[in-house]
């Protein structure tokens, strides 16, 4: 169901849900198992999904597994969300060659954009980062650059993004750096080229991101309470920053769930929470391990504290 806030068909406009990858107990993609979550999101007015990102465990999945999942999920999502549905898939490689190979494996799928991160493991110069994204842009699909230096180790500076504005295929940026000044610099670039937009990927900075000029928000916890994030975006776009700030406090309450397993990726926590709410399986790709009994008890207690924000659809035992 589309809402009045979805007035742009730009890939990074609106609330973008970084969808988990539903897996079976053997770690294989299980697209039908995510349908309850997709219905939950569509019913709240979400129109855009990002697959195979951080929450989607993309770097841990083979290119073939990502394609299989994206092919089936995209069909389900367009059926549920209707004409406003938009879908992006992340192509994450250690270097440019692997990134391009992952992009090629997505050929033929009905996607609105491919999300491309900086290379990982090695540290790279600005010239090398520019060349990496330039090569991705030459593949033929719209590209959204994803700045996630905490994972890649290669922060993308404004200077590189400004050079990339010369590449028509690069249509947007998702920034998860948490650097407010850097984010403001990225947003300023939107005035330098029509059609280029920026999305805020840090959950605790959604309202601030809208004030800085973000076109979109990418909250992982939006899978738990999508209507909350849609309302926050709507308030920010309408200039009601007081309401957006109040709703941000509720988003922060959701994000506190990740304290169940501090210092680690939140993938297992979010998947287990979604499972307890009856929305998808809890299984995660190796080397992720299930929550311990102590962690699970902590998660149940944390969910009880935010029962006003999330309610079980069909509670699952675990």
C-alpha positions as CSV (number, residue, x, y, z in Angstrom):
1,X,0.0,0.0,0.0
2,X,1.6,3.3,-1.1
3,X,1.3,6.4,1.0
4,X,1.4,10.1,0.2
5,X,5.0,10.2,1.2
6,X,6.0,8.0,-1.7
7,X,5.8,10.7,-4.3
8,X,9.1,10.0,-5.9
9,X,10.1,6.9,-7.9
10,X,13.8,7.5,-7.0
11,X,15.4,4.3,-5.7
12,X,16.6,6.0,-2.4
13,X,13.5,8.0,-1.7
14,X,11.2,7.0,1.1
15,X,11.6,4.3,3.7
16,X,13.9,1.6,2.4
17,X,13.9,-1.7,4.3
18,X,17.2,-3.5,4.3
19,X,15.5,-6.9,4.2
20,X,16.8,-10.0,5.9
21,X,17.5,-13.1,3.9
22,X,15.2,-15.9,5.0
23,X,17.3,-19.1,5.3
24,X,16.4,-22.7,6.0
25,X,18.1,-24.6,8.8
26,X,20.9,-25.6,6.3
27,X,21.6,-22.0,5.4
28,X,19.9,-22.1,2.0
29,X,17.7,-19.2,0.8
30,X,14.1,-19.8,1.6
31,X,12.1,-17.0,-0.2
32,X,8.6,-18.2,0.7
33,X,9.5,-18.0,4.4
34,X,9.8,-14.2,4.2
35,X,6.3,-13.6,2.8
36,X,4.8,-12.8,6.2
37,X,7.4,-10.1,6.7
38,X,6.8,-8.7,3.2
39,X,3.1,-8.5,3.9
40,X,3.8,-6.8,7.2
41,X,6.0,-4.2,5.4
42,X,3.6,-3.6,2.5
43,X,0.7,-3.2,4.9
44,X,2.5,-0.3,6.7
45,X,3.1,1.6,3.5
46,X,6.7,0.6,2.7
47,X,7.5,0.5,-1.0
48,X,11.2,-0.1,-1.3
49,X,13.4,-3.1,-0.3
50,X,17.2,-3.4,-0.3
51,X,18.3,-7.1,-0.5
52,X,21.6,-8.7,0.3
53,X,22.9,-5.8,2.3
54,X,24.2,-5.9,5.8
55,X,20.9,-7.2,7.3
56,X,20.6,-9.4,4.3
57,X,24.0,-11.1,5.0
58,X,24.9,-10.5,1.4
59,X,28.7,-10.8,1.8
60,X,28.2,-14.3,3.3
61,X,26.0,-15.6,0.5
62,X,27.1,-16.8,-2.9
63,X,26.2,-14.7,-6.0
64,X,23.9,-17.5,-7.0
65,X,22.1,-17.6,-3.7
66,X,21.6,-13.8,-3.9
67,X,20.1,-14.1,-7.3
68,X,17.8,-16.9,-6.4
69,X,16.5,-15.0,-3.4
70,X,16.1,-11.7,-5.3
71,X,14.3,-13.3,-8.2
72,X,11.6,-14.8,-6.0
73,X,11.3,-12.0,-3.5
74,X,11.0,-9.3,-6.2
75,X,8.0,-11.1,-7.6
76,X,6.3,-11.4,-4.2
77,X,7.1,-7.8,-3.4
78,X,5.7,-6.3,-6.6
79,X,2.6,-8.3,-6.1
80,X,2.2,-7.1,-2.5
81,X,3.3,-3.5,-2.8
82,X,1.8,-2.8,-6.3
83,X,2.9,-0.3,-8.8
84,X,4.9,1.7,-6.2
85,X,7.2,-1.3,-5.4
86,X,10.9,-0.7,-5.8
87,X,13.7,-3.2,-5.3
88,X,17.5,-2.8,-5.0
89,X,20.1,-5.6,-4.5
90,X,23.6,-5.1,-3.1
91,X,26.5,-6.5,-5.0
92,X,29.4,-6.7,-2.5
93,X,32.8,-7.9,-3.6
94,X,36.2,-7.8,-2.0
95,X,37.4,-6.0,-5.2
96,X,36.1,-4.6,-8.4
97,X,36.2,-7.9,-10.3
98,X,34.1,-9.7,-7.8
99,X,31.7,-6.8,-7.6
100,X,31.2,-6.8,-11.3
101,X,30.7,-10.5,-11.4
102,X,28.0,-10.2,-8.7
103,X,26.4,-7.5,-10.7
104,X,26.4,-9.7,-13.8
105,X,24.6,-12.5,-11.8
106,X,21.7,-10.1,-11.3
107,X,21.3,-9.5,-15.1
108,X,17.7,-10.2,-16.2
109,X,16.1,-9.4,-12.9
110,X,13.5,-6.7,-12.6
111,X,15.5,-4.3,-10.3
112,X,15.4,-0.5,-9.8
113,X,19.1,-0.2,-8.9
114,X,22.1,-2.2,-7.7
115,X,23.8,-1.1,-4.5
116,X,27.6,-1.1,-4.6
117,X,30.0,-0.8,-1.6
118,X,33.6,0.2,-1.6
119,X,36.1,-2.7,-1.8
120,X,36.9,-4.5,1.4
121,X,40.0,-5.8,3.2
122,X,42.7,-3.7,1.5
123,X,42.8,0.1,2.0
124,X,42.4,2.1,-1.2
125,X,43.3,5.6,-2.5
126,X,40.6,8.0,-3.6
127,X,41.6,7.3,-7.2
128,X,41.1,3.6,-6.7
129,X,37.7,4.2,-5.0
130,X,36.6,6.4,-7.9
131,X,37.7,3.8,-10.5
132,X,35.8,1.0,-8.6
133,X,32.5,2.9,-8.7
134,X,33.1,4.2,-12.2
135,X,33.5,0.6,-13.4
136,X,30.4,-0.4,-11.6
137,X,28.5,2.5,-13.2
138,X,29.5,1.2,-16.6
139,X,27.7,-2.0,-16.1
140,X,24.4,-0.6,-17.4
141,X,22.2,-0.4,-14.3
142,X,21.4,2.5,-12.0
143,X,23.9,2.3,-9.1
144,X,23.5,3.5,-5.5
145,X,26.8,3.9,-3.7
146,X,26.8,2.5,-0.2
147,X,29.2,4.2,2.2
148,X,29.7,1.8,5.1
149,X,33.3,2.4,6.4
150,X,32.7,0.4,9.5
151,X,32.4,-2.7,7.4
152,X,34.6,-2.0,4.4
153,X,37.4,0.0,6.0
154,X,37.3,2.3,3.1
155,X,35.4,5.5,3.8
156,X,34.1,7.4,0.8
157,X,34.8,11.1,0.9
158,X,32.7,13.9,-0.6
159,X,35.5,14.6,-3.1
160,X,35.1,11.1,-4.6
161,X,31.3,11.4,-4.7
162,X,31.6,14.8,-6.4
163,X,33.7,13.2,-9.2
164,X,31.1,10.4,-9.5
165,X,28.4,12.8,-10.3
166,X,29.8,12.7,-13.8
167,X,28.6,9.1,-14.1
168,X,24.9,9.3,-15.0
169,X,24.3,5.7,-13.8
170,X,25.2,6.7,-10.2
171,X,21.8,7.9,-9.0
172,X,22.2,8.0,-5.2
173,X,24.1,7.3,-2.0
174,X,23.3,5.4,1.2
175,X,25.5,6.7,4.0
176,X,26.0,4.6,7.1
177,X,29.1,6.4,8.4
178,X,27.4,8.1,11.3
179,X,29.4,11.3,10.5
180,X,26.9,14.1,10.6
181,X,29.2,16.6,8.8
182,X,30.0,14.1,6.1
183,X,26.4,13.4,5.6
184,X,25.6,17.0,5.2
185,X,28.3,17.2,2.6
186,X,26.7,14.4,0.7
187,X,23.3,16.0,0.9
188,X,24.8,19.2,-0.5
189,X,25.8,17.3,-3.6
190,X,22.1,16.7,-4.5
191,X,22.0,20.4,-5.6
192,X,24.9,19.8,-8.0
193,X,23.2,17.2,-10.2
194,X,19.5,16.6,-10.8
195,X,18.4,13.1,-10.0
196,X,21.1,12.4,-7.4
197,X,19.7,11.7,-3.9
198,X,21.0,10.6,-0.5
199,X,19.6,8.2,2.1
200,X,20.4,8.0,5.8
201,X,21.5,4.5,6.9
202,X,22.1,5.1,10.6
203,X,19.0,4.2,12.6
204,X,19.7,6.6,15.5
205,X,20.1,9.6,13.1
206,X,17.0,9.3,10.9
207,X,15.4,12.5,12.1
208,X,18.7,14.4,11.8
209,X,19.2,13.0,8.3
210,X,15.9,14.4,7.2
211,X,16.7,17.8,8.5
212,X,20.0,17.6,6.6
213,X,18.2,16.9,3.4
214,X,17.9,13.1,3.1
215,X,15.4,11.8,0.6
216,X,15.3,8.4,2.2
217,X,15.8,6.4,5.4
218,X,17.2,2.9,5.7
219,X,16.3,1.5,9.1
220,X,16.9,-2.2,9.8
221,X,14.6,-2.0,12.8
222,X,11.9,-0.8,10.4
223,X,11.3,-4.5,9.8
224,X,9.9,-4.7,13.4
225,X,7.9,-1.4,13.3
226,X,7.6,-0.2,9.7
227,X,4.7,2.1,10.3
228,X,6.7,4.0,12.9
229,X,9.5,4.7,10.3
230,X,6.9,5.7,7.7
231,X,5.4,8.2,10.1
232,X,8.8,9.5,11.0
233,X,9.7,10.1,7.3
234,X,6.3,11.7,6.7
235,X,6.7,14.1,9.7
236,X,10.3,15.1,8.6
237,X,9.2,15.7,5.0
238,X,6.4,17.9,6.1
239,X,8.8,20.0,8.3
240,X,7.3,18.7,11.5
241,X,10.7,18.1,13.1
242,X,9.3,18.0,16.7
243,X,7.2,15.0,15.8
244,X,10.0,13.4,13.8
245,X,12.3,13.8,16.9
246,X,9.7,12.2,19.2
247,X,9.4,9.3,16.8
248,X,13.2,9.0,16.6
249,X,13.1,8.3,20.4
250,X,10.9,5.3,19.6
251,X,13.3,4.1,16.9
252,X,16.1,4.4,19.5
253,X,14.1,2.1,21.8
254,X,13.9,-0.4,19.0
255,X,17.6,-0.2,18.3
256,X,18.4,-0.9,22.0
257,X,17.5,-4.5,21.1
258,X,21.0,-4.9,19.7
259,X,22.4,-4.6,23.2
260,X,21.5,-8.2,23.6
261,X,24.7,-9.1,21.8
262,X,26.9,-6.0,22.1
263,X,29.9,-5.5,19.9
264,X,28.7,-7.8,17.1
265,X,26.6,-7.5,14.0
266,X,22.9,-7.3,14.8
267,X,21.9,-9.9,12.2
268,X,21.2,-12.7,14.6
269,X,19.3,-10.4,17.0
270,X,17.0,-8.9,14.4
271,X,16.3,-12.3,12.8
272,X,15.5,-13.9,16.1
273,X,13.3,-11.0,17.1
274,X,11.4,-11.3,13.7
275,X,11.0,-15.0,14.4
276,X,9.6,-14.4,17.8
277,X,7.1,-12.0,16.1
278,X,6.1,-14.7,13.6
279,X,7.6,-12.9,10.6
280,X,10.6,-15.0,9.4
281,X,12.9,-17.9,10.3
282,X,15.8,-17.2,12.8
283,X,18.5,-19.0,10.8
284,X,21.6,-17.0,9.9
285,X,24.6,-17.9,7.6
286,X,27.8,-19.3,9.1
287,X,29.7,-18.3,11.1
288,X,26.8,-16.6,12.8
289,X,25.6,-18.6,15.9
290,X,22.1,-18.7,17.4
291,X,21.5,-16.6,20.5
292,X,22.4,-18.3,23.8
293,X,19.7,-19.0,26.3
294,X,20.9,-16.0,28.3
295,X,20.8,-13.8,25.2
296,X,17.4,-15.2,24.2
297,X,16.0,-14.3,27.6
298,X,17.4,-10.9,27.3
299,X,15.8,-10.4,23.9
300,X,12.4,-11.6,25.2
301,X,12.7,-9.1,28.0
302,X,13.7,-6.3,25.6
303,X,10.8,-7.1,23.3
304,X,8.4,-6.9,26.3
305,X,9.7,-3.4,27.0
306,X,8.7,-2.2,23.5
307,X,5.5,-4.1,23.3
308,X,3.7,-0.8,22.4
309,X,5.9,-0.6,19.2
310,X,5.9,-4.2,18.1
311,X,3.2,-6.9,18.4
312,X,3.4,-10.5,17.5
313,X,1.6,-11.6,14.4
314,X,1.9,-15.3,15.1
315,X,4.4,-15.8,18.0
316,X,6.9,-18.5,17.4
317,X,8.5,-20.8,20.1
318,X,12.3,-20.9,20.1
